[in-house]
Amino acid sequence: MSKLNLEKVVDLAGGQRALADKISERMQLEKPLKQGHVWGWLNRYSFGITAEYVIAACEVINYQISPHQLRPDIYPHPHDGLPSHLREVA
């Protein structure tokens, strides 16, 4: 996990609270994420963003940061987790 990439996602989303709100809305979460969740990803957890929220986080910033850049342990190939229209054609 690159903390720098997660910080970029937070900035692109408009801050920690904005990212939490946008992920919650995107995923239609019954129990919304709080700003504290995002803070924990940045400061507490060595792996960064929790796996279940990676795709939604990338979606809310229009994939300016890819799932691979956020969690290469889960998305080992650079195109993993990207929608088909964003994958490079080999």
N, C-alpha and C positions, 0 to 999 in steps of 0.2 A: 504494500500500500504506500502510495506517495501522499504524505500529508499535504504537500504543495498542491497536488491535483484536487484534493478535497477542499482545500482553502479556495481554489479557483471556482469550484462548483458553488460554494457558499457565496462568494462575491458575485458570480454571474446570476445567482438566484435572488440577490438583493439582501443577503444577510442570513444569519442562522435561523431566525424566526420565520423569515420568508420561505426559506428552503423547507423547513418543517411543515409550514402551512401548505405549500405547493405539493409536496409529496403526499400529504394527508388527503388533499383534494383529488389528486391524480389517482390515488389508490382507493379512494372512497372509504377511508378508514373509519370504523365505528368509534375507535378511541384515537383521536388525532395525536400526531407527534407533537412534542413540545420543543422549544428552543434548547432545552437541556439535553435532549437526545442528540442533537447535532453537536452541541458542546462536548458531549461524551465521545462522539466519534472523533472529534479533533484532538481531545486532550486525555482521554482515559483509556481508550481501547487501542491496542497496538495494531489491530487489523483495520482500523478505520471504520468506515460506514458498514453497518450491518448488512449482510448479504441480501436480505429480503427487500431492501430499499435501493439497491444499486441502480437497477433499470429505471425506476421512477425518477431518481435523482438526475440521471442522464436525460431522460425525456423532458423534464421541466426546463432544462437548459439547452434543449434542442441538440443534444449530443455534441456540444462543443468540447466536452470531455467524455471519453468513451468508458464503457464498463471495464474494459481491459486496463485503462489508465487508473481507475479507482480501485479495482480489486483483481490484479493479475493472478492471484491465487485461485480465483473462481472462474475468471475469464482469461485463460492463458494465451489465447490467440488474439492478435489485435482486432480481429473482426467479430469475435465472440460477443454476443449480446446486442449487436447492432441490428437495426431493422434492415431488411434486404436491400432497400433502395440506397442505403449508405455504405454498403459493402463494396470494396473495390473489386472490379472485374479483373481476374487474372488472365 
